Amino acid sequence: MGLFGTGLRRICAVVAASTAAEMAKLVRSALTQTSTVELRLDWLSSDAERAQFLRWLGKSHPRNATFLATCRRREGGGKFAGGVDRELYWLIQAREAGCQWCDLEVETLRKLPGQSVRENPVPPRVLLSVHDFEHTPDFPRSINTPAHGGVDAVKIAAEARTIQDSVRLLRLARNSKSFVAVPMGEIGLPARILALRQGSALAYAPVAAATAPGQVSLDEMKHLYRAHALTRRTQVYGVIGDPVGHSLSPLLHNTGFVARRIDAVYLPFLVHDLPDFLSAVPEFGVRGFSVTHPHKQAILKYLKDCDPLAAEIGAVNTVVVRRNGSLYGCNTDYLGVLRALEKKLHIKGSRVLIFGAGGAARAAALALIRSGATVAICARREKAARQLAHAFGGEVVPRAALRAESFDAILNATPVGMHPHDGVSPLAPGELRCRLVMDLINRPQRTQLLKIAAQRGIAIIPGVEMLLAQGIAQWEIWTGKRAPEATIRRAVLAALRVEEHSRQRR
């Protein structure tokens, strides 16, 4: 058994708030999902609030719960404005309230006599923490608990500027004992989820407010990614893109894995540099990945083989990692566009404008032309529009001509209007001279473009329809099984409704 137990006990809920009442509320919420809780005493707004919260904790201390107290000073990246003596005072009070562990930053340990904490009656077990918010330093092969200092475990939290940074930190977790690995930042997010299976003693997840960059919420860590249940046998899949935080693909694919009881997980990889990600594929054990903007065309040169349709499109959105490590590419965007459009448009003989000239636009153009539509291309980069039109036998329509031309349908294949920039439309109202508008963006569900179209009485197709069709096709390629389509659809649409309601309340 590990330092903090097994299974869910290794997911540590982070409780951070400015008032004692809110902290108590978050503790109660955390304990419904895990029994290990970090208490960020430094987030409380005053000593009075700290004292009030610890009195509450001492009186209502739940059984079978493990509390880890932290009162991180500003020097160590926290919010506490006091000095070392005051930090130790609050950690001593935390012990009196029932906390079994405390987190002591290395900056504090260095200022203690003999660099040892045992002269102070802090909680009986001590986690020594090192934070680097700038980058991931070079490490030795392993880091074990120091023989001196009176600490029981070591935590390193470091900003991952590259995916290889997070690989190095997880490798350290695998080779070390009594060690907690915390890759920080959005690039480090997949490694944060995989940390437990790599040997980290804990994985942190906030109950409410994030206390570090790239954190995954407690609910997502437990239910969406099931971090506590992942093992070295778990198959890893993911989506690569830039940006990628908006993606609903993790919900889509992980819902399918759970429904079919498949030991697999799907993660979002923020990828600035393709070679950086590809070099981490063996380390993470990635078996396949989705490809989104801006890598759908660039990925082609790294493939060993490619489906003929994807080769003709000139863009790949689905990659299979073969047993020998080689990459095989295919394209399910093609299918996604057709399945979504067929519900509201008789494609054969129709005239469709595609706005954009990237990977998704290429898949849409070929799908429509093969189905008998006349396709026009308009893009911000006119050269790219000409190249795409020439490749598939379409026509080019200059932006200035959109107010005079008319179409059966217009497809937005650009990222303009994607969350969090969802108040922007790629096209003006006067440019929507058509009967139907489809936006390939799936988040938000009703983009500004679709809102404008609906206000003008134009039929709309949200991008979630394409997301579901192409994602389900991906899922079936990777697993070789029939996808639980109805279950996946319910989960994705429910998430979009919750998000929309939340946005309306703001």
N, C-alpha and C positions, 0 to 999 in steps of 0.2 A: 504493500500500500504506500502511496506517495505521501508527501508532506501534508497535503490538505485532503487526503482521501482519494477516492476514485470517482469516475463518472461525473455527474453533475456538480459534485463538490469542487471540481477543478475549474469550473466557471465562476469567476469572482465578480459579483455585482458591485459596481462602483456607485456609491451614494454620495452625492455632492449637492449642497444647497446652501442658501445664505441664512436660513432661519432654522431653529431647532424643530419647529412644528413640521416644516417641509422635510427635513432630514428624517424625522420619525416616520412620516408618511411613506417616504421612499424605502426605508428599511422594511416596513411591513410589506410593501409591494415586492421588494427583492426576494424576501423569504418565501414567497409563493412560487419562485422559480429555481432558486438555488439556496444552499445553506452556508455559502461562503460570501462574506460581504466586506468590502473595503469602505471605511468611513473617512471621508475627506474632511477632517476637522478644520483644515486651513481654509475651506470654502465658507465656513460660517462667518458672519459679518462682524462678530465681536466676541470678546471673552465671555460676556454674559450669555450669548447664544450657545457658546461651547459648553458652558457649565450647565445650562438648562438641558441641552441635548443629552449630555452624559448622565445627568440625574435620571432622565427618562429611561435611558438605556439600562442603567443599574437596577431600576425598579421593574422593568419589563423584559429583562434579558431572556430571550427565547432559548429553549433547550435545543441541543444538537446543532446549534449554529456556531460558525467560526467567524469572529470579527477581527479585522485587521485595521488598526488605527493609523492614520497618516495625518501629520500636521506639517506638511512640506513648506519650508521657508522659500521666500522669493529667490534666494540664491540657488536653490535646487530646482527651480521651475514651478514652485507652488505659489499660493496666495498669502501665506502667513507673513505678517510684517515684523513679528517679534524676532528675538535672537535665539541662540541655541538653548539657553537656560529656560526660556518660556516654551520652546518646542518640547523639551524634555518634560517640563511640568505637565503639559497637556497629555503627553503620552503616559505619564505616571497616573494621571486622573483616568485615562482610558482603561488602564489595567484595573483600577478600583471599580470601574463600571462593568468589568467582565470581559474586556478584550484579551484574547489569547496571543495575538500577534501585533507587532507594530512594524511600520515601514520607516526605516531611518536612512536618509540620503547620505551618500558618501561625504558630501561637504560638511555634514554635521559630525560624522564619525571622526574626521580628521582634526576636529577642534576639541575633542574630548581627551582628558588625561590618559596617556598611554594608548590613545586611539582605541579605547574599549568602552562599550556601553554598559557593562555589567556592574559598574559602580552605582548605577541608577536603577531604581525599581520600576523599570518600564515593563510592558507585557513580557511574559517569559520567553517568547520566541520572536526573533528579530530577522526581518528581511532587509538586507542592505541593498539600497537601490542606487543605480547610476543612470542618469538621464543625459542624453545628448540630443538637443532639439535641432541641431544643424546638419548632422550627417551620421553615418554609421562608421565608427572607427575600425581600424584593423584589430583583429583579435588573435590570441593564441588558439591552439587547437581545442583547448577546453578551459573552463573556468570553474573551479570548485570553491566551496566555502572556505574563507580564510581561517587559518589555525588560530589566529589571534582576533581580537575585536569583539568576541562574544556573539557573533551572528550565526544564524541557522541556515540561511539561504541567501542567494545573490540574485538580484534582478537587474537586467540591462534593458533599458528602453531607449531606442535610437531611431532617428529619422532615416527612413529608407528613401534615398534619392533615386535608386535604381532597383529593379527586381533582384539583381544579383546581391545588393545590400541585404535584402530580407533573406535571401538564401543563406548568406554567411551567418546571419544571426540564428536561423533555425538549425544550421549545421552545428553551431555552438551548443544549442539546447540538446541535440542528440548526443554530443560527446561529453556533456557535463552532468554533474549530480547536484541536486538541491538548487536548481537553476530555473529562473523565469525569464523567458524571452518575449519582448514586446516590440515588434517592428511598428514604428509610428509612421503616420502619413498615409495618404490614399494609396500610394504605390505599395505600401507595406500591408494593406488590408487583407489580401488573400493569405499571406504568411501568418497574420494575427489569428486567422481562423484555423489554420493548419498547425499552429504552435503546439497544441496539446498532443497531437499524434506524433509530433517530432520529439517529444520528451519534455516540453516545458511543464513546470509544476502547476502553473496557473495560466488562464486566459482571462483578461479583463474585459468587462462590458458594462457600460453605464446604464443605469435604470432610467435616467432622464437626460440631463444635460451632458454632452460629451466633455470629458476632462482632458483629453489628449487628441491630437490630430488623427483622423482615419479610424476612429473607434467604431465598432459595430454594436448596435444596441443589444441589451440583454435578451430581448424577445427574439431578435434575429439570430443572435449567436446560438440560442438554444433551439429554436423551432425552424428557422429557415435553413441554417447551415448545419445544425446538429453537431457542433464542434466537439462536444464531449463523447460522441459516439464514433468519431472518425478514427480509423486505424490505418496501418501501412497497407492493408488490403483494399481500402476504400479507393475506388476509381475517381480520379479528379478530372473535371471538365471546367470550362470557363468561357468567358467572352473577353476579347481583347479590343481595346479602342481608346480613343482620346477625344472627348471625355467618355467615361463609362459609368460614373456614379448614378446616372439617371436610369440605367438599364433595368427593365423588368424581366430580363432573361433568367437571372438567378431564381426568381420566384417561379417562373414557368417550368424550368427544368427540375428544380428541387422538388416541386410539388409532384411532378411525374415520378421521380425516384421514390419518394415516400409512398405514393399510391401503389406502385408496383413492387415495393419492398426490395429495391435495388440498392446495394451498398455503393453509393456514388454521391458526389457533391459537385456543385457547379458554382464557380466563384467569379467575381468581377476583377479583371486585371487591367489597371490603368497602364497603358503601354505607350511610352513616347518613342521608344526605339525597339524595332522588331528583333534584332539580334540579341538584345538584352533579355527579352522575354524567352526567345527560342532556346537560349542557353540554359534557362531554368526549367525547361520542360521535363528533362529526365529527373532532376532533383525533386520536383514537386510530384512526379508521376502522372503528368497530364496525359490523358488518353484521347482527348479531342477538344476543339475549341471553336467558338463562333468568332467571326471577324466582322467588325463594324468600322465605321468611319474613324480614321482616314486610311485604313490598312487593307481594304478589299482588293486593291490592285497591286499594291506593293508586296503582298504576301506571295504572289505568284512565283517570284524568282527563288523562293526558299522551298518550293514543293518538289518532291521527287516525281510525283505523277498527279494528273488532274483529270477530272471527269470531262468528257468531250464538250458537254454543254457549258460548263464553267469556263473551259478554254475558249470557246466561241464568244461567250459574254466578255471575257477578259477581266473577270472579277470573281473572287471567291469569298463566300461568307461562312463556309463550314469546312473544318479541317479534321481529318482523322489521323491520329498518331498510330502508325503501325507498330507491330511488336518489335521490329528492328530499329525503331526510332525514326523512320522516314515519314514524310508528311504527304498525305493525299488530300487534294482539295476538290470541293464540289460547291454547287450554288443552289440554295433553296429559296432565295429571294424571288427567283423566276416563278416558282410555284405559288409563293405568297401573294405576289401581285395578281396573278390570274384568279386565284380562289377568292380574293377580296373583291375584285372588280366584277366578276361574273354574277355576283349577287344583285347588282344594280345596273349593269350595262351589257347590252348585246355587243360584244367586242368586234365581231366580224363586220367590216364595212364602216366602223366608227373612225372618227378622227380624234386623236388624243395628243395633247401637249404634255411633254415631260419637262418640268423645270428643274434643271440640274444636269450634270454630266459626269458624276462620279460612279462608284461601283454599283449602287442601288439603281441609278438611272440606266446603266448599261443592261442590268438584268431585266428591268421593266421594259426597255425598248425592244429587246429581242423577244420577250414573252408576247408582247402586243403584236409585233410584226408577224411572228409565226402564227398568231391566232387570227390574222386577217385584218388588223387595224392599220390605218395610216398614222404614222407617228411623226410628230414635229418636236424638235429639240430647241429649248431656249435656256441659256445659261449665262451666268455673270461673266464667265470667261468664254468669249465667242469662239476662240480657237478650239477649246475643248468641245463646244457644241458642234462645230463643224466636223471634228474628228469622229465623234459619236454618231452623228447623222450619216457620215460617209461609211462607217463600219457596218451599219445595219440597213442602209437604204432608206433612211428617213430624210426629212427636210429640216432646214434651219429656219427658225423664226426669230428675228431680232427683237430685243426687249421693246423697242420703240413701236413695234407693229402689234403688240398684244391688245391694244385698245381698239384695234380695227378688225382683228382676226376673231373667228369663232370656232369652238371645238365642242365635241360631245363630252369630253372629260379633260380635266387638268390634274396632273399628278405632281405634287411637290416632292422632289427627291433630294432636297438640300437639308442641312441641319438647322436652317434658320427657323426660329420659333420653338426650338427644343428647350425643355426645362434645363436651367433656371431662367432662360431668356424667353419665357413663354408669352410675353406681351408684344412680341414682334411678329409681323407677317412678311413672308418673302415676296408676296404680290399685293398690289393695291386693289381696292374694290373694283375700280374701273378696268382692271386687267382680267377679271374673272368673267369672260364671255363664254359661258359653257353651261351644260345641264348638270354636271357632276364634278365635284372636287374631292380628290383623295389626297390625304397627307400621309407620307410614309413615316413621319414622326409619331411615336406612340405615347409619349409623355411630355406634356399633358394629353389626355385623351381628346379633349376639344381644344385644339391649338387656336391661336388668333386667326390663322388663315381659315379654319373651318367655321369659326364664329362669324367671320365676315361673309363667307359663302352662305351660311344658313340665314343670316339677316337679309340676304338678297334673294332668298327663296330657292337657292341652289341645293340639290341633294348632296349629301356628304358621306364619305367613308373614312372613319378614323384609322390611324395607322395601326391600332391594336389588332385589327383584322388581319393585316399582313404579318404582324409580329407572331400571332398565334399560328397561322398557317405555316410560315417558314420555320418557326421554332419547333413545332410538333414534328415536322419533317426531319429536322436535325436530330431530335431526340430519338426518333426511330432508326435513323442511320447509325447512331452511336450504340444503341442498345440492342438492335435487332428485334425489338418487341413492339407490339402495338401500343401506342400512347393512350393514356386515359384522358381523352380530349375534353370530355365534359368537366372533369375535375379540374383540369388545368385552366380551362376557360373561366370557370367560376372563381377560382383563386385570383386570376389576373384582373378580371373585371371588378371584383370586390375591392382589390387594392387601389384601383383607379378611382372607384367611387369614394373610398375613404379619403384619398388624397384630394379629390375635388371638394368634398365637404370641408376638409381642413382649410383649404385655400379660401373658400367662401367665408369662413368664420373670421379670417384675419382682417 
